[in-house]
Amino acid sequence: MSFLTIAFPATSAIPMAEVAISSIMASVRPLLGLGLFASMFVVFKPLLSGIAQALKLVVAPKKTREEKTALRHLRNSLAIHHIANDLDRSSPNMAAELRALASRG
């Protein structure tokens, strides 16, 4: 031990402190990056959600009212035809009426 170690004990502790601080910073740095990413996501969340909705509309555009109505009529007529096919053997008159009803609409 030298005289300087006794006179200035902090100088012998500095290398140990540097190692401890560097190891702490090495473990804190990813957390700081994650916190920065999370805060940027919170700040730009409305913009990102708007972009996501626009991309969703590009891939699958909304149907118009007329398209929805036509699809509903098609589903109803297919259901009536299915019921008519089921009733064809047991009640042919009812099946004929159902087919006529489905063809009207």
Backbone bond lengths (Angstrom), bond angles and torsions (degrees), N, CA, C in turn:
res aa  C-N    CA-C-N  psi(-1)  N-CA   C-N-CA  omega(-1)  CA-C   N-CA-C  phi
1 M - - - 1.444 - - 1.507 109.11 -
2 S 1.267 112.43 137.94 1.448 116.98 179.60 1.514 109.62 -97.44
3 F 1.275 113.63 170.63 1.451 121.16 179.35 1.537 110.65 -63.25
4 L 1.350 116.72 -34.40 1.471 120.07 -178.04 1.525 111.81 -68.46
5 T 1.329 118.00 -30.86 1.456 120.75 178.57 1.518 110.47 -66.20
6 I 1.321 116.17 -37.68 1.464 120.01 178.47 1.527 110.29 -75.02
7 A 1.331 116.98 -39.03 1.456 120.40 -177.01 1.523 111.86 -73.89
8 F 1.311 116.07 -37.77 1.477 120.28 -178.77 1.536 109.13 -125.74
9 P 1.320 118.67 84.42 1.468 119.75 -177.36 1.540 112.52 -68.06
10 A 1.305 117.66 -21.05 1.462 119.93 -178.89 1.519 111.03 -68.15
11 T 1.341 118.23 -29.69 1.456 120.35 -178.92 1.519 111.82 -66.87
12 S 1.320 117.94 -29.80 1.465 119.46 177.25 1.531 111.12 -80.18
13 A 1.322 118.32 -20.16 1.459 122.00 -179.85 1.526 112.16 -89.60
14 I 1.312 117.91 -14.89 1.462 121.01 -176.99 1.531 112.81 -61.21
15 P 1.343 120.75 -45.92 1.468 118.38 179.16 1.536 113.03 -60.80
16 M 1.316 118.12 -38.37 1.459 121.03 177.70 1.527 110.67 -66.36
17 A 1.309 117.13 -38.62 1.462 121.16 179.05 1.528 110.15 -66.96
18 E 1.325 116.85 -38.70 1.462 119.90 178.59 1.526 110.91 -63.55
19 V 1.301 118.47 -40.39 1.457 122.39 178.74 1.533 109.68 -65.11
20 A 1.330 116.83 -43.44 1.466 120.51 -179.63 1.524 110.75 -65.51
21 I 1.316 117.09 -44.00 1.465 120.69 -179.30 1.527 110.44 -65.51
22 S 1.328 117.57 -40.95 1.462 119.24 -179.67 1.531 111.52 -66.62
23 S 1.324 117.68 -36.88 1.467 119.29 177.88 1.532 110.80 -69.64
24 I 1.312 118.01 -36.88 1.464 121.21 177.11 1.527 109.87 -65.88
25 M 1.315 116.90 -44.21 1.466 120.27 179.90 1.527 111.40 -65.82
26 A 1.321 117.07 -33.79 1.460 120.03 178.51 1.530 110.98 -65.73
27 S 1.310 117.76 -32.01 1.464 119.97 178.15 1.529 112.34 -86.21
28 V 1.326 118.24 -23.26 1.465 121.69 -178.48 1.528 111.40 -85.41
29 R 1.316 117.69 -29.03 1.469 121.11 -175.82 1.533 113.48 -56.98
30 P 1.351 121.12 -45.24 1.469 119.07 176.27 1.532 112.75 -63.33
31 L 1.330 117.23 -35.11 1.455 119.72 178.08 1.526 111.39 -65.70
32 L 1.324 116.86 -37.34 1.465 119.97 176.76 1.525 110.52 -65.48
33 G 1.323 116.73 -40.37 1.454 120.10 177.98 1.524 111.90 -64.73
34 L 1.318 116.53 -41.30 1.455 120.62 177.90 1.521 111.27 -65.28
35 G 1.326 116.61 -40.12 1.460 120.61 177.12 1.518 111.77 -64.32
36 L 1.328 116.87 -39.65 1.461 120.82 177.41 1.517 110.59 -64.99
37 F 1.328 117.15 -42.62 1.466 120.89 177.65 1.524 111.28 -62.52
38 A 1.326 116.97 -43.50 1.472 120.68 -179.94 1.519 111.30 -64.60
39 S 1.329 117.12 -40.96 1.468 119.15 179.53 1.526 111.03 -68.07
40 M 1.328 118.57 -36.44 1.461 120.44 176.94 1.532 110.09 -67.16
41 F 1.330 117.39 -36.03 1.462 120.34 177.40 1.524 110.74 -65.17
42 V 1.331 117.14 -40.51 1.461 120.47 179.47 1.521 110.50 -66.27
43 V 1.325 116.78 -40.25 1.469 120.46 -178.42 1.523 110.50 -67.50
44 F 1.330 117.82 -42.41 1.460 121.34 -175.08 1.531 113.17 -99.55
45 K 1.319 118.45 17.23 1.458 121.41 -178.42 1.533 112.45 -60.66
46 P 1.337 120.41 -44.18 1.470 118.34 178.12 1.529 112.79 -61.21
47 L 1.315 116.92 -39.50 1.458 120.47 178.98 1.530 110.70 -65.76
48 L 1.316 116.85 -44.67 1.461 120.70 -178.87 1.527 111.34 -66.49
49 S 1.335 117.53 -38.45 1.464 118.94 178.68 1.530 110.63 -69.24
50 G 1.329 118.56 -34.75 1.462 121.15 175.86 1.516 111.84 -65.23
51 I 1.309 116.86 -40.78 1.464 120.75 177.51 1.529 110.14 -64.66
52 A 1.338 116.78 -40.23 1.471 120.20 178.95 1.524 111.00 -64.17
53 Q 1.337 117.29 -40.92 1.466 119.82 178.32 1.524 111.24 -66.28
54 A 1.331 117.20 -38.72 1.465 120.14 178.61 1.520 110.88 -64.84
55 L 1.326 117.51 -40.97 1.459 120.41 177.74 1.524 111.31 -65.45
56 K 1.340 116.55 -36.53 1.457 119.97 178.28 1.530 110.47 -65.16
57 L 1.332 117.14 -38.85 1.464 119.99 178.82 1.521 111.94 -70.54
58 V 1.332 117.50 -29.36 1.467 120.07 177.32 1.523 109.71 -68.96
59 V 1.323 116.64 -40.78 1.462 120.48 -177.83 1.529 111.13 -73.88
60 A 1.330 117.22 -46.57 1.468 121.28 -177.83 1.530 108.63 -133.29
61 P 1.339 118.26 88.82 1.468 119.82 -178.22 1.529 111.39 -66.03
62 K 1.332 114.70 154.66 1.459 119.86 178.51 1.519 110.25 -69.82
63 K 1.333 114.80 147.34 1.454 119.91 178.74 1.523 108.92 -85.14
64 T 1.333 115.63 147.78 1.451 120.11 177.64 1.524 109.66 -75.76
65 R 1.314 115.71 169.70 1.454 120.76 -179.68 1.528 110.64 -62.36
66 E 1.331 115.98 -39.12 1.461 119.52 179.89 1.522 111.36 -65.70
67 E 1.334 116.43 -40.12 1.469 119.64 178.17 1.523 111.38 -64.38
68 K 1.338 116.21 -41.36 1.464 119.55 178.37 1.529 111.23 -64.01
69 T 1.341 116.07 -40.94 1.464 120.11 179.56 1.528 110.83 -65.70
70 A 1.332 117.06 -43.50 1.466 120.30 179.21 1.523 110.93 -63.27
71 L 1.325 117.27 -39.63 1.470 120.39 178.93 1.523 110.79 -66.33
72 R 1.326 116.93 -39.62 1.459 120.27 178.55 1.531 110.49 -64.32
73 H 1.352 117.37 -43.15 1.467 120.77 177.81 1.534 111.00 -62.80
74 L 1.314 116.94 -40.02 1.461 120.59 178.88 1.525 110.94 -63.48
75 R 1.331 116.73 -44.47 1.460 120.18 178.36 1.526 111.64 -62.81
76 N 1.336 116.16 -40.70 1.468 119.54 178.95 1.522 111.32 -64.70
77 S 1.340 116.71 -43.79 1.464 118.40 -179.46 1.527 111.35 -67.69
78 L 1.331 117.62 -36.00 1.467 119.46 175.76 1.522 111.57 -65.47
79 A 1.328 116.76 -37.36 1.464 119.61 177.56 1.525 110.89 -66.00
80 I 1.338 116.56 -40.63 1.468 119.70 178.89 1.527 110.34 -65.59
81 H 1.340 117.34 -40.02 1.472 120.13 177.11 1.532 110.89 -63.52
82 H 1.303 116.70 -38.14 1.468 120.07 178.28 1.524 110.16 -63.84
83 I 1.322 116.92 -43.71 1.467 120.38 178.02 1.529 110.07 -63.85
84 A 1.350 116.61 -39.53 1.464 120.19 179.26 1.524 110.67 -64.38
85 N 1.299 117.86 -39.23 1.473 120.64 177.53 1.524 111.13 -64.64
86 D 1.341 116.95 -36.23 1.463 119.87 177.48 1.537 111.48 -67.48
87 L 1.343 116.67 -35.37 1.459 121.17 -177.16 1.523 113.18 -88.36
88 D 1.311 117.35 0.20 1.468 121.02 -172.83 1.529 112.42 -60.38
89 R 1.306 118.76 -40.12 1.473 121.31 -177.42 1.526 111.84 -82.43
90 S 1.339 116.41 -38.66 1.461 118.15 -175.02 1.524 113.07 -82.53
91 S 1.331 116.73 -36.81 1.458 119.66 -177.51 1.528 109.16 -143.43
92 P 1.317 117.63 86.17 1.462 120.11 -176.02 1.529 113.58 -65.86
93 N 1.339 117.14 -32.16 1.474 118.94 178.68 1.529 111.01 -65.35
94 M 1.333 116.00 -43.54 1.471 120.26 178.96 1.529 110.11 -64.43
95 A 1.335 117.12 -38.90 1.465 120.60 179.23 1.523 110.51 -64.40
96 A 1.327 117.44 -39.30 1.464 120.75 178.48 1.521 110.91 -65.50
97 E 1.329 116.64 -39.68 1.464 119.57 178.30 1.526 110.96 -66.21
98 L 1.322 115.74 -40.38 1.470 118.79 178.77 1.528 111.32 -65.17
99 R 1.324 117.65 -39.57 1.472 119.76 177.47 1.518 110.69 -64.88
100 A 1.325 117.42 -38.58 1.464 120.81 177.25 1.524 110.42 -65.26
101 L 1.310 116.42 -39.80 1.474 121.02 177.50 1.522 110.79 -64.45
102 A 1.321 116.98 -41.28 1.465 120.58 -179.50 1.523 111.59 -69.44
103 S 1.316 117.38 -32.53 1.469 119.11 -178.86 1.524 112.49 -74.79
104 R 1.325 117.45 -21.35 1.473 120.74 178.45 1.520 112.40 -72.45
105 G 1.327 115.97 -36.06 1.431 117.64 -165.44 1.440 119.55 -101.27
